[in-house]
């Protein structure tokens, strides 16, 4: 009986983490106060994540369209060529678009932080709203307004979800 209870305690107990209570050391006190990436790191991060996610999704979409464009009379080399061309073309196109969206979002969010001198959800939502509006500005004011609203809502949901995960999911 004692063996079973010990086994039960081991399975419910977390593993020891020697780095749990350590915080990173900073050279200057001001660095320790800012728990956020710099604007340059932010710009690089959002642009890179946008390009990576967009090119991955675009490649998958291009792969499907390449497979659908295959004809029965095509040789194996031609079939592979159609798939690779579809994947590469669509992947680059969608990746570039998402990278530009990430670039605009990072610039607007950093600008909002500089203007307001606060780090809260309002900066993120306004940056999402502005990104959507700027991205579709050439299509007209109605399209820009709709895209801005969609961008603001998506960012609001993402930030609220991130806060809920931090609060309710133990790490």
N, C-alpha and C positions, 0 to 999 in steps of 0.2 A: 504494500500500500504506500509506503514512504517513497518508493522508487517512482510510482505513478505521479505523486504530487510534485516531486522534483522535476519530472519530465514536463508536467503541466506548467510549472513556474518558468522553466527555460523557454518554452514556446511563446509565452506571453510577454516575456521580458525583452527589452531592446538590447541590441549589442552595444558594447562599450565603445564610445567615441572619444578619444583623448583630446580632440580639437574642438569639442563642443563649446567650451566656455572661452575659447581664445578669440580675440578680435584682431583684425589686421593692424599692424603697427604703421604709424604714419610719421613722416619726418617733421611735418609742421602740424600744429593744432588745428588750423583751418581745414586741412585735408580730412581730418577725422570727423568734422562737423557735416561735411557734404557726403551723404550716403547715396550719391547719384553719379552717373557717368557724365563726363564733360560733353560740351556740345559737339566736339569733333568725334568723340567715341560714339555718341548718340547718332550722329550723321552716318558714320560708317556702319554701325550696327543695323539701323533700320534699312538703309540702302541694300546692304548685303543680304539681310533676311528676306527683304522683298524680292530681290533678284533671284535668290535661291528657291524660294517658294514658287515664284511665278514661272521660272524656267522648268522646275520639276512638274508643275501642273500642265504647263504648255507642252512639254515633251510627251506626257501621257496622252494629252488630247491629240497631238500630232501623230502619235503612234496609232491611235484608233482610226484617225482619218486616213493614214497611210495604208492600214490594213483594209479599210473599206474601198480604197481606190484600186486595189489589186484586181486585175482581170484574169480570166482563165487562161488566156493565150500568152501571158507573161512568162518569161523565163525566171529561174530562181534569182539570178543576179538583178534582174529588173524589179522583182518583188522586194528584195532587200533594199535596193536603191530607193524605191518609193517610200518604204517605211522610214528609212534613215532621213530622207529629205523632208518628209512630213514632220518627223519628230524634231529635227534640228531647226527648221524654219519656224514652226509654231512655238517651240521652246524659247528661242531667242526673242521673238516678238512679245510674248507674254511676260517673259523675264524682264525685258527692258521696261515695259510699262509698269510692272510692279516695283521695279527698282526706282523709277522716277517718283512713283507715289510715296515710297518710303523716304526718299530724299526730301520731298516737299513736306511730308509729315514731320520729319526730324527738324527741319529748319523752322517750321511754324511753332512747334512745341518749344524749341530752344528760345525762339523769339518771345513767345508768351512768358516763359520763365524769366527772361531778362526784363521784360516790361513790368510784369506784376511782382517780381521778386518773391514769388511763392511757388511751392511745388505741391499742387493738388490736382484733383480730377478735372477741374475747370480748364486747365491748360491743355490737357489731353483731348477733351471733347471739342474745344474750340479749334485745336489743331486739326482734328479729324474733319470737322465741319469745313474749315478753310481749305484743307487738302482736296476734299471732294469738289468744292466749288471752283477752285483754281484748275483742277484737272479737266473739268467739263466746261470751263468758261467759254471756249471757242464755239461750243455747240449752242450757245444762247443762254439768256438769263434763266429761263425755266429749267433747262437741263442742269445748269449750274446749281440752282437752288435745290433741286431734287437730289443731285449727287452730294451736295453739302449736307443735307439732312441725313442721307444714308450714311455718309462718313461719320457724322457726329454720333448717330445711334450705334453704329458698329463699334466705334471706339469706347463709347459709354458702356456697352455690354461687355466688352473685353476688359476694361478696367474694373468694373464691378465684379466680374467673374474672377479676376486675379485677386482682388481683395477678399472675396469669399473663400477662395482656395487657401490663401494665407491664414485666414481666421479658423477655418473648419477642418483643414487637412493637416495633420501633424507631420512634420518633416523630420 
